[in-house]
Amino acid sequence: MATWKDLNQRITACDACPRLRAHCQTIAKEKRRAYQSCDYWGRPVPNFGDPRGRLLIVGLAPAAHGANRTGRMFTGDRSGEWLFRALHKAGFANQPTSQSAEDGLKLVDCAITAVAHCAPPDNQPTPAEIANCRGFLQATFARFAGGVWLALGKIAWDAVLREASATGRWTARRPKFGHGAEACLLGGPVLLGSFHPSQQNTFTGRLTEPMFDEIFVRANVLLGRT
C-alpha cells in the first residue's frame, strides 16, 4: 500500500488526461478577475486530511477557481464554504473556513478525495477521464477499510459502489442514490449519500444547511463519536 505522501505525489504528477491538463493550465493562466494576483495551482489536486481518519469524503472534481487555484480540495469556493462549516460544526475540522492551502485548516478523523483530481470543463469529467483516475480512488479506498464513506453526489455514490462491487464489498443490486441514503458495505465502511454542496443545489434550496448538518450528525453516530 502506498504511503499517503507517495499517493498524493503520484496524483499531482499525473498527466493521463490531456483535455483536463490543458483546461487546468488555461484556467491558471487566464484566471478570474478577482484572483488576478493569485498564483494558480493548475495541476491535479491531491487528497487532503487525516490519513488515519475514519470519515472519508468523496467529491466529484476540483473547481476551476477553487481547488484548481488553491491546490487543496474544496478550498476557496462556495462548496467548500458549506463543507468546512459543516465539518467544523460536527468536530471534523479545527476551523469553519478554508480560503488557502496555508490557512491552518486541519481535518480531524476525516479525509477528502475525489472521483477526478483535475478540474473539468463545465464540472463534467468524461467516463474515460474518471476511469483514468480510478487507480487513485482504489488506492485511497484501500487505506480507509472501515468507518464511514460519504459520497457527495450521484457520480461519487456510483463510483464508490462500482469499486465496492469490484472488490466483493457489495454483491446485491446497487442501492439508489439520495440525500441521506445508506449502504453497509461488506466487511467495511458504511456508505452515506448526500447532495453535493454545489451552488446548483444550495442556491435552489435543494440542499439546506440543516439537511447537510444532519449528514455529519449521522456520521458521528455511526463512528461512535457522540
N, C-alpha and C positions, 0 to 999 in steps of 0.2 A: 504494500500500500504506500502510495506516495505521501510524503510529508505535506502538511498544509502549505508550507512555503514553496516546496517544489511544484505542487499542483498549481498554485497561483502564478508561479513563474512560467509554467507551460501555457497557461491561459493567456497571459499578456503577450507571449511571444507568437501566438497562433496567427497564421495568415492563410487559413484554409478557404476563406470566403472572399474572393476578390471584390465582389459588389459591396459587401459590408465594409471591408477595409477602405475602399475608395470613398464610400459615403462618410465614414467617420473622419477621415483625413480632410475631406472637403469641408465638412461642418467645422472642423477645428481651425481651418484657415479663414473661412468666411465669417464665422462667429455670429452671434446675435448681438444687436446693438448694445444691449445692457451689459454685455460681457466682453466688449472690445478690448479691455485692458487685461483680460484673463489669458493665461496660457492653457489651452485646452489639452486634456489628456489624449484624446483621439486614437486610443488603442482598445483592444479587448479589456473589459473591466473584470478584475479578479473577484473571487469570493471575499466576503467580509464578515468578521465577527469572531466568536469563540469557537475554535476547532474542537473543543470538548463539550460544546453546548448541546442541550437536549431538544431545543426547538430549532428546526431547520426551515427557513422560509424560502420558497421557490417562486421567483418572479419570472416575468417574460423576457425582458431585454433592457439594456440601459437606454435612458432617454438621451436624445441628441444633445440637449443643452443642460442635462443633469449629470448623470454619471459619465457620459462621454466627455464632459467638460471637467469634472472634478476628479474622476478616476476612482470613485467609490460608489458602491451600489446605493441607489435611491438617494443620493446626496445632491442637493442643490436644485430640487424640483418639487412640484406640488404633491406628487405621490409620496415623496419622501417625508414631506411635512406631516402628512396623515400617518404614515407608517411609524416614524420615530416618536411622534406624540403618543401613539397607542402603546408602543413598546415601553416607553418610559413610564407611562401610567401603570402598566402591568408589571413593572420591575425587571424588564429585559434590557433596558438601556439606562445609562447614567445621566442622560440629558434628553430633553424632548425635541431638540432641533439638530439638523445636520446640514451645514452650509458648505463645508470644505473638508478635504481629507486631513486637514491639520487642526480641526476644531475641538479635539479632545474627546470626541464621542467614542464610547466603548460599549459593546454589547455584552450582556450578562446571560450566560446559559443559552445563547442564541447565536445563530449564524445565518447569513443570507447568500443565496446563489441564484442562478437564473438559467432558463432554458437556452438562451442565446446570450453570449457575452459581448457582442458588438451591437451598437445602436443601428437598427434597421430603418430604411426609408418608410415613412408612414407607420412606424411602430409594428411592422409586419414582416418578420423573417420568413423566408420560404421554407417549405418542408426539407429541402436539401440542406439549407443553412442550419436548421435545427438539428438535422442528422449529423452535420459536421461537428457540432458542439456536444453530441451525445456522450462521447468518451469522458468529457469533463464532468458531465452530470453523473455518469456512472461512478466515477472516482470519488465524487463528493458524497453520493449516497452511501458508498462503501464505508465512509468514515462515520456516518450517522446511522448506526444499525437500529437504534431504538428511539424512544422518545416520541416526539410529535413532528410531523412534516406538514407545513402549511402551504398549500398551493394558492397563489394569488391569481385567480382567473382560470378559465377553462383550459387554455393551452398548457398551463403549468400542471393542472389536475391530470390532463390526459398524458402528459409526459411522465409524471410520477407513476401512473398506473401502467403505462407501457413498460417501464423498467421493472415494476413490481411483477408484471406478468412474465417478463423475460427471465426473471430470476426465481420464479416459483413462489413469490410472496403473495400473488393474487391469482387464483385459479378459476374464479367464477366470472359471471358476466360483469363487465365494468359498471360500477355504480354511476348514476347520473350526477353531473356537477351541479352544485347550487351553493348559495351562501349558507354556511353552517353545516354543509354535508360532511359526513364522517365515514371512514372506511378503515377497519382494523386489518392491517397487512399481516400476513402470516409470519410469525417469528420475528416481528419487527415493530415498526412505529405505527401510530395512529395517524392516518391522513385526514387533515381538515381542509375544507374548501372555503374560500372567501372571494367575494367580488374584489377585483383589483382596485386599489385606491387611485385610479386614474381620474382625470378631470371629467372624462366622459361619464363616469359613474357618480362622482361626488358632486359635480355641478347640477346633475339632473335629479339628485335625491335618491337614485337607485341604491347608493351606499351612504348611510349616515354615520356620524361618529359613534352613537350608541351601538349600532349594528356592528361596526368594526371593533369596538371595545369588547363586545361580547365574545368575539373570536378568541381574544387573548385571555379573557376570563376562563374560557373553556380550556385553552391550552394549559393554563396554570393548574386547573383542576386535574387534567389528565396527567400532568407531570408531578402532581402531589406537592405543588409549591404553595397551596393555600389550605 
